[in-house]
Amino acid sequence: MTQTVTDKNFNVETEKGLVMIDFWATWCGPCRMQAPILEQVEGEYDEDEFRVVKIDVDENPDVPASFGIMSIPTLILKKDGEVVDKAIGVQTKDQLEAMISSHM
């Protein structure tokens, strides 16, 4: 299940496995298009092998700044705490699955 994180509780630096960070904002139309696709893909994996966390860039500027986020939606894939992939703009289900499977 997708978890919403903030600047205060962002802690995916030390987590094991694959974690996709969805940088988004409430006013962002493409971000709203991306959300159900992410939820669908996330539902195809066990939570211990892949999960999604969302962070609103307007309400939480520190974490996006630390990743150099300039455009949204931006998706960053981390494996065992290390950034292994990044995508900017709306990604299709097939694109997301390819990104995830290449790091499994």
C-alpha positions in Angstrom: 0.0 0.0 0.0 1.3 3.4 -1.0 2.7 5.4 2.0 2.7 9.2 2.1 5.9 10.6 3.6 7.0 14.1 4.7 10.3 15.9 5.2 10.1 14.8 8.9 9.4 11.1 8.4 11.3 10.3 5.2 13.4 7.3 6.0 13.8 5.2 2.9 17.6 5.7 3.0 18.2 2.5 4.9 15.4 0.3 3.8 16.1 -3.0 2.0 14.5 -3.9 -1.3 13.0 -1.7 -4.0 11.3 1.5 -3.0 9.9 3.9 -5.6 9.6 7.5 -4.5 6.8 9.5 -6.2 7.4 13.2 -6.1 4.1 14.9 -6.9 1.8 17.9 -6.0 -2.0 18.2 -5.7 -2.3 20.7 -8.5 -0.3 18.5 -11.0 -2.5 16.9 -13.6 0.1 14.4 -14.8 0.8 13.4 -11.2 -2.9 12.6 -10.8 -2.7 10.5 -14.0 0.4 8.6 -12.6 -1.1 7.7 -9.2 -3.5 4.9 -10.3 -0.9 3.4 -12.5 1.6 3.3 -9.6 -1.1 1.8 -7.4 -1.8 -0.9 -9.9 1.8 -1.8 -10.4 2.5 -1.8 -6.6 -0.4 -4.2 -6.1 1.4 -6.8 -8.3 4.3 -7.2 -5.9 4.7 -8.3 -2.3 5.3 -5.3 0.0 8.7 -6.8 1.1 10.0 -6.8 -2.5 8.6 -3.5 -3.8 6.7 -0.5 -2.4 5.8 3.1 -3.3 6.1 6.2 -1.1 4.7 9.5 -2.1 5.9 13.0 -1.1 4.1 16.2 -1.9 6.8 18.6 -3.2 4.8 21.7 -2.1 4.3 20.7 1.5 7.7 19.1 1.9 10.5 21.0 0.0 13.6 19.5 1.7 13.5 15.9 0.5 12.8 16.9 -3.2 15.6 19.5 -3.0 18.0 16.8 -1.7 17.2 14.8 -4.8 17.4 17.7 -7.2 13.8 17.4 -8.3 13.0 20.1 -10.9 9.9 18.6 -12.6 7.0 16.5 -11.5 6.0 13.8 -11.6 9.4 12.4 -10.9 9.9 8.8 -9.9 13.1 7.7 -8.2 13.7 4.0 -7.7 16.0 3.0 -4.8 17.4 -0.5 -4.1 18.7 -1.1 -0.6 19.0 2.6 0.0 20.8 3.5 -3.3 19.2 5.3 -6.2 19.2 2.9 -9.2 16.8 4.6 -11.6 14.8 7.8 -12.3 11.9 8.7 -14.6 10.4 12.2 -15.2 6.9 12.6 -16.5 4.0 10.1 -16.6 5.2 6.5 -17.0 3.0 3.7 -18.4 2.4 0.5 -16.6 4.8 -1.3 -19.0 7.5 1.3 -18.5 7.2 1.0 -14.7 7.3 -2.8 -14.8 10.4 -2.7 -17.0 12.1 -0.3 -14.6 11.3 -2.4 -11.6 12.1 -5.8 -13.1 15.5 -4.6 -14.3 16.5 -4.1 -10.6 14.8 -7.2 -9.0 
